[in-house]
Amino acid sequence: MFRLYKKLRPIDWVLLVVLMGLTVLQVYCTITLTDFTQDIIQSITYLGYQKNPENLPEEFAAVYAFIESIGGWQNCTAEVLAGAGITGEGADALLAIAGATTGDIWYHGGMMLAVAAGSMACQVLVGLIASFIGANFAATLRSSIYKKVDGFSIAEQHSFSTPSLITRTTNDVQQVQMANILMLRMAVAAPITAIWAICKIQATSFQFTLVTAVAVVVLVLFLSMLMVFVMPKFRIMQKLVDGLNGVSREHLTGLRVVRAYNAEEYQEKKFGVANDKITKTQLFTGRMMALMSPVMMLIMNGVSLGIYWLGAALVNKEVVDLSTIMQFMMLASQIIMSFMMVMMMFVLLPRAQVAATRINAVLDTKPSITDPESEAPRTETGTVEFRNVTFAYPDSDLPVLKNISFKAEKGQTVAFIGSTGSGKSTLINLVPRFFDVTEGQVLIDGADVREIKQSTLRSIIGYVPQKGVLFTGTVKENIAFGKPELSDEEIIAAAKVAEADEFVREMEQGYNSEISQGGKNVSGGQKQRLSIARAVAVKPEIFIFDDSFSALDYKTDKKVRENLKAASDGATKLIVAQRIGTIMDADCIVVLDSGEAVGTGTHKELLQTCPVYREIALSQLSEEELGL
């Protein structure tokens, strides 16, 4: 977890120094409070002796008559005592009694209030600073994780899984934040308090020190045993949270399918299993941690009982007085509480350490797709070329694409067709560099995509995914997603090209209508048209349509393609499609089968030369419609 501290800002390090200073001051006030407690008890005791000299200890019994003989305590001076042969500690004690006043009680009481207020003020400031540092540290971590994940290729995203990345960004960061706040408040205060109090105790009474030492040993043994049982459970807690998030997300995203198949009970059982696992783990850790409070009370009360029992005996033997016992009680409490805080940190740190390890795993992951130090010059405009491209997914032994070669010139339309699983979407995803090729080259404008910065590459591409994706916001914001500075006229023009203007104007607030998360308040065809409008709005050199017309009816499909041809004259278009009608007019069609290009040419050429294409075409259209 300490590796994460490099994310602290300079101001946080300054505040840490201030926090340590305030913590030392707070401990000083707390320890000093015990001294003033002892002083005020002594003052009260001395005033009691002044009023009732007969209550003096037995060793001063003979002094009672002497005090009466000299006319009272006001005449008790060092010279008078020396003349009576009273010297040493006895004389000092009598002089202290004689000099006690009610003002001493007010003074010591006022100092007690002052140091108590100082301790409270320091604790408040320490708490505020710790919370400030912890909250900003968590914000920095969340931003770092988000930025890192934002730079991941699809391969890295798949290696972690979406539920796990969500958990790491939220729950794991929260665990680290809470642990760090506790550490900032306890890590300095607890050791200083314990050492300071132990030094004062040793100077007070060996017997009392022994009682406290026994209590501390019992406390440490108990908390050590607790850690042995609880730590393994903390280590698996976060993985169980991942599992619960995964089941919940799967159920919510697939809710329509679940209801369509009456699978609610099945999904409830899956959720119940994940929920039971994490519940049992949390119950176990909760029950074990719940033992701390009663055991702590038992130890604290045991120490109090031991000190009072031993103190009574020592008072009877006139070894110590009541003020010393009270001071020791406060010091012993501080020592035990300090050790408890230290052990609490060790109990809570394992879960935070697990969370920190998971966060570091994300932050330490090196994206497989990175920008070059310098960009290669682009010698062409609007061209896309594949040169002997072979691609295999990171966890796959067999390639998905094998030795693919073709070139799309500026303004041309190149289409890709093939059976399900033939590699069409994978091929198209190599162009914006969502993946890097295993062998061969993908060239844009004459330059290898690996030698072009990702931001530059994607700025010249208008990408429309297979599944229309919309974001929370207005229709206008979704169309202008890739270019927020677009004017209303440009947004409307893009919507008209995608045949979206009509249904948008029918919405309650037109282009200012809100789109819900995931575009759930619009149909599949409307989502696709808005996605097409978003790509048109950025006026790219190259369009990529990954089966982006599948949710459109034939009439709308044809109209959108006609609009695109007119509005994007000069732009290169790469189209993945299942419909022959969508790609019949393409300048070049690449037919894929099991990852290999089994045919390349125009529609008419492929009908004559490519059996796979001919079979697909005849499965959709009649021979008459195909002109055979």
N, C-alpha and C positions, 0 to 999 in steps of 0.2 A: 504493500500500500504506500510505502514511503516514496516509491518511484513517482507516484502521482503528484507529489508536492512540487515538482518542477513546474506544475501548472499554476502555482500561486503567483499572484501579481506582486510587483515591488511594494505596493502599498500594504499588501497583506503581510509581508515580512516585517515592515515597520510596525504594523499593529501587533504582530507577534511579540516583538521586543517590548512594546508598551504593555501588552497583556502579562508578560512575565514579570515586569516591574510591579504592576498592580497586584499580581498574585503574591509576590514576596511581601508587599505592604499589607495585604489582607491577612496573610499568615502571621505577620508581626503583630497586627492588631488582635488577632484571635489569641495568640499566646500571651500577649501583654494583659489581656482581659483576665487571665487566671491570677496574675500578680495583684491586680487591683481588687479582685474578689477576696484574695487572702488578706489584703490590707484592710478592707472594709470590715471583714469578720473580726480581725484583731482589734480594730478601733471600737467596734460594738462591745467586744469582750472587755477591753480595758475600761470603758465607761461603766460597764456593769460592776467591775471591781472597785471603781471609785465610789460608787453609790453603796456598794455592799462589800466592804473589805473582808467580812467574815467568809466570803466565798472564794477567797484566794486559795491556791493549791496548798497542800499540807506543808510543803517546804517553806511557805511564807506565813505559817500560822503564828509564829512569834512576832511577825512584823505588824500584825493587827494592833497589838497593844502599843507598839512603837509609834505607829501612825497616829493613834489616838493621843499619845503623849506629846507629840509635836504640834498638835492642833489641826491635823488633817493633811490631805494630799497637797494642798497649796503650799505647804511649808517643806515639802519633801524635795531636797536639793542634793546634789552630789556631795557638797561639803557636810551636810547634816548626816547623810548616810555614811560617809567616811568616818565621821566622828563617832558614829555608833558601831563602827567596825564592819559595815556592810559594803562589800566591794565586788568587782567582777561581774559575772552574768546576772547575779541577783540584783545588784545595784542598777544595772542597765534595764532590767525588767521593771523594777519599781519606778524608775525615772520615766519609762515609756508609759506606764499606767498613770503616773502623776501628770504627764504632759498631754494625755488624750483629751480631745475636746469634740464637741458636736460638729464643729467645722471640719474635722478630719473625715467624718462620715460623709458630709456633703461633698468634700473634695474628691474622696475616692469614688463615691457614687457618681459624681459628675464625670470623672475620668473614665469610669466603666461605660457610661452612656456614650462618651466621645469615641472611645476605641471601638465600641460595638457599632456605632453609626459609621465609623470609618471602615470597619470590616464589611458592613452591609453595602456601603457605597462602592467599595472595591469589588465585591462579589457581583453587584449589579452591572458595573462597567465591564468586568470580565465576561459576564454572561452576554452582554450586548456585543462586545468585540468578537467573542467566540461565535456567536450566531451570525454576525456580519461576515466574518471570514468563511465560516462553514457554508453559508448560503451562496456567497460569490464563488467559492471553490466548486460547489455543486453546479452552479450555472456555467462555469468555465468548462467543467468536465462534460456536461450535457452538450455544450456547443462544440467541444472538441470531438466528441463521439459522432454527433450529427454531421459535422464537416467531414470527418473521416469516412463515415458510411456514404455520404454524398459523393465521395470520390471513388468508392468501390466500383469495380466492374460487376457484372451480373454474377460472375463466378464466385467472387467473395461474398456477395449477398446470399447466395445459395448455401455457401459453406457454413454460415452462421444461422440462417433461417430468420424469417421476419419476426416471429414471436420472441425469439431470443434477443434480437437486436432491440426490440421495444423494451424488454425487461432490463437489458443492460443500460439503456438510456434513462430509464425511470427508476425502477426498484433498486437496482444495484447502486446507482448514484446516490439514492436516498440513504441506503445502508452506510455508505462511505461518509456521507454528510453527517449523519447522526453520530457515528463513531468518532469523527474528528471533532465535533462540538464537545462531546464528552471528554475526549483526550485533552483538548485545549483548556477545559475547565478543571481537569483532574491531574493531568500528567505532571504538571509543575507543582500544584498545590499539595497533592497528597504526599509525595516524598519529602518535601521541605517541612510540612507540618509534622510528619512522623519523626523525622530526624531531630527537629527542634524540640518537640515534646519529650522524646526519649532522653535527650541530653538534660533537660530540666528535671525529669523524673529521677534519673540516676543520682542527681545531686540532692534529691529530697529524701528518698528512703529506699534502701535495698529491698526490704520486704514487699513494698508496694510495686516496685519494678518487677519482682519475680511474679507477682499475681498477673500483672499486665502481660508479661512475656508468655505465660502459660495460655492466656486468652488469645494472644496473637497466633501462637502455634496452632491452637485448635481451629482458629478461623482460617488460616492458610491451608491446613490439611483438608478442611471441609470444602473450601472453594476449589482446591486442586482436584479433589475427587469429582466435584461437580463438572469441572472442565473436561475431565476424561470422558464423562458420559455425554456431555452436551455438544462438544466440538464436532464429532462426526456427523451429528444431525444438522448442525449449521452448514456443514459443507455441501450437503445434498439439498438444502432448502431452496436455493436459487434455481437449481435444475427442475425442481418440482413446480416452482412458479412459472418457469418456461413452459412446462407441459400444460399447466392449467391455462395459461394465456393462449397456447396453441389450439387447445380444444375449443375454447371460447371463441376465438377468432374464426376457426373453421366453421363452427356452428352458425355464427352470425352472418358470415359472408355467403354461406350456402343455405340460408334459411328457407328460400323458396323451394329448393330441391328437397330439403328435409320434410317440409309440409306436403309437397307433392307425393312423396312416397310414404307418408304417415310414419316417418322414422323418428318422431319426437322421443319416443321411449328409448330407442336405441342410442340416440345422442345424449339423452339424460343419463343413461348408464355409463357412457364414456366419460361424461363430465363428472359423474358421481365417483368413478374410480380415481380420476385425477384429483378430485376435491378431497376424497377420503385420505389419499396418500399424504397430501400436504397438511390436512387437518390432524392426522395422527402424529405427524412429525412435529407440528406446532404445539399440539397438546403435550407431547412428551417434553419438549424443551420448556414449555410454559410451566408444567408441573415441577420440573426440576428447578427452574429459576424461582418458582414460588416458595421453595424451601429456604431461600436466602433470607427472607424477612423474618420468619420465626426463629431461625437459627441465630441470626444477628441479634434479635431481641433476647434470646436465651443467653448468648455470650455476654451481651452488654449488662443484662441483669445479674449474671453470674459474677462479672467483674465488680459490679456495685456491691453485691452481697459480700464478696471476698474482701473488698477494701473496707467496708463498714465493720465487718467481723474482726478483721485484723486491726483496723483503726481503733476499735473500741478497746481492744487489749492494749494497744500501744498508748492510748490516752490514759488508761488506768495506770500504766507503768510510767506515765508522764514523759514518754519518749517523744511524742508529737502532740500538737494541739489540734483543735477542730479546724482552724483555718488551713492548716497544712493538708488535712484530709480532704477538705472541699477543693482545694487547689489540685490535689492529685486526681480527684474524681474527674475534674474537667480535662486534665491532661491525658488521663487514660482513655477518656471518651474520644478525644481528638486522635490519639494513636490508633485506636481500633477502627474509627471511621476512615482514617487515612488508608489503612491496610485494606479495608473493605472496598474503597474506591479503586485502589490499585488492582485488586483482584477482579473487580467488576469490569475494568478495562480489558483484562485478559480474557474474561468470559465473553465480552461483546466483540472483541477484535476478530475472533475466528470468522464470524459471518461477514464482517466488513472486509476481512482479508480475502475471502472467497469472492466477494463482489468486486474488490479491487483487481483481483487476478483476471476476472472475466472482462472488466473494463480495459485492462492492459492488453488483453488478447486482441481486442478490437483496435486499440490505438497502435499496437505494434505490428499489425498486419500491413504488409506492403502491397498496395494495389498492383495487380498484374498489368494494368494499362496505365502508363504514365506519359507525360508530355516530353518531347525531345528538348534538349537544351537550346537548339536553334532549328527553326523551321526550314524545310527544303523548299526551294522556289517552285511555284506552280507554273508550268509552261503551257497549259491548256486551259480551257474554260468549259465547265459543264460536262466533263467526260468522266465516265466510270469504267474502270477496266479490272478484270480479274485475270491474273496470270498464274495458271497451274495451282490454283488454290485448293489446299487440303485442310480440313479442320476436324479436330476431335475435342470433345468436352474434357475438362481436366480429370474427371473421375471415370472416363470411358476409355476402354482399350481399343475400340474400333472407331474409325473416322466417320463423321456424319456426312462430310462432303469430300469428294475425291477428284482431284485434278480438274477443277472447274476453270474454264477460260472463256471470256467473251469481252466485248468492248461496246459501251454505249456512248455514241457521239452526242455532241451538244444538240439539244432539241429532240432527240430520238426518244421513243417509248420502247422499253425493253420489258417484256413480261416473263414471269416464271410460273410454270404450272407443273403439276405432278400429283401423285397420290399422297394420301396422308402419311406423314413421316418421311417424306422423300428429301427433306432438308431445305424447303423453300424459305421458311421464316429464318432459319439459321443463316442461310446465305445472305438474306437481306440485312440481317443484324450485323454482318461484318462491315457493311459500308459505313455506318456512323461509329464504328469501332466499339460496339458493345462487347465484342470479343475480338481477340487478335488471332490471325490465321496461324495454324500449326506449321504449314508449309506454303510457299508461294507468296504472292503479293496482291494487295488490293490497292489500286491507284485511283486517286481523285485529282482531276485536273493535271494528270501526268506525274503526280507526286505520291509516294507511298504514304498511306494514312498514318503509319507509325512515325512518320517524319513531319507530321502536321499537328499542331496543338489541337487538343480536343475542342476547345472553345471555337477556334477558327474553323475546324472541320464541320462542326454541328451548326455553325452560323450560316453555312451555305446549303444546308439540308432542311427540307420540310418533311417531317416524319409523321406518318399516320399509322398507329399501331393496329394490330388485328382486333383488339378489344378497345373500343372507344373509351378513353379516360378523360373525365372532367374533374375539375377541382371546385372546392367550396368557394363561392363568390358569384358575381353576376355573369350573365351571358357575355356581356361586353368584355369583362376581365378574362374570361376563358378564351375568347377568340384572340385577344391581344396578349395572350400568355407569353409568347416568345418575343414580343416587341411592345412593351407597355406604352410607348409613346405614340402609338397609332391614333389617328384621328377617327372620329365617329364615322366619317364618310368612308375611310379605308376599311373599317370594321364591317360596315354594312355591305360594301362591295365584295369582301371576302365571303360573307354569309350568302350573298346572292349566287356566287360561283358554286358554292356547295349546296345550293337549293335549300338553305336554312332560313332565309329571310322571311318567308311566308309564315312558318310555324312560330318563329320568334316573335313576330309582330302580333300574333294571336295570343301570346302569353300576357298575363295581367299587366306587367310593367315593361313589356317589350324587351329591349336589350338590357334594361336594368333589372330584369327578373333574376331572382336568386336561384342558383343551382345548388342543390343539396350535395352532401358528401358522396362522392362516387357517381354523381349524376343520377341519383335514384328517382328524381322527379321528372325525368324525360325518358323516352323510349330508346331502344337499342339503335334504331335507324336515326333518330334525332341526335344521339350521342355521336354516331359516326359522321354525320353531316357537320356537326360543330367541330369535330376533330379535323375534318378536311378543311373547314374554314380557317381553323387555327394555323394549319400548314400553309394555306394560300396567303394568309395575311402577312407572313414574313417575306414573301416574294423570293423564294430560294432559287438557287441554280439547279438544284436536284430535288425532285420529289421522290419519296419512298412511300408506297402504299402496300402495307402488309395485309392483304385480303381485307381491304378497308371498305369494300362495296358489298360485302356479303349480307349485311342487314338491310340493304336498299332493295326496293322492288325494281324490276327490269326497266320501267319507264324512268324512274328517278336516276337509276344507275347510268342509263344512256345520256340523260340530260346533264348530269354532273360531269361526265367525261367530255361531253361537247363543250360545256362551260370552261372546263380546265384547259382544253385545247386552245380555246380562243383567248383565255385570260393569261395563260402561262406560256405563250409562244416563245420558244427559245429555251425553255427549261427542260431538262432531261427528266424522264419519268421511269422509275423502276416499279413495276406492279406485280405483286403476288396475287393470284386469283384462282378460284376454283371454277368460275364460269367461263366457258369458251366465248360467250358473247361479250364479256368484258375485255378480252384481249385480242379479239379477231383482227382489229385494226392496228395492232402494235407493229412497229418497224422490225422488231426481232422478238422471237419467242424462244425461251430456253426451257426444254422439257427435262425434268429431273425424275430419276427413278433410283431409289436406294442410294441417294447421295451422288449419283453420277449424271452428267449431262448426256442424255441419250439422243438428243436432237436439238438442233439450233437452226432457226430460219423463220420465214414468214408463215402465216396461217396456211396459205395454199401449198407452200413447199412442204410443210410438215405433214399435211394430210397425205401427201404422196410418198414421203420418205421416212416417216417415223411412226411405226405401228403403235407405240404407246400413246402418242398424241391422237392418232386416229381413233383409238379405242375410247379415249376420254371424250373426244368430240362426238362420237356416235352415241355415247351414253347420255348425252345431253340434248343433242339436236338430230333431226332426221337427215338422211342423205340429201333430200331435196333442199333443206335449209342450208346444208353445207355446200351445196352445189356439186355434189358427186354424181 
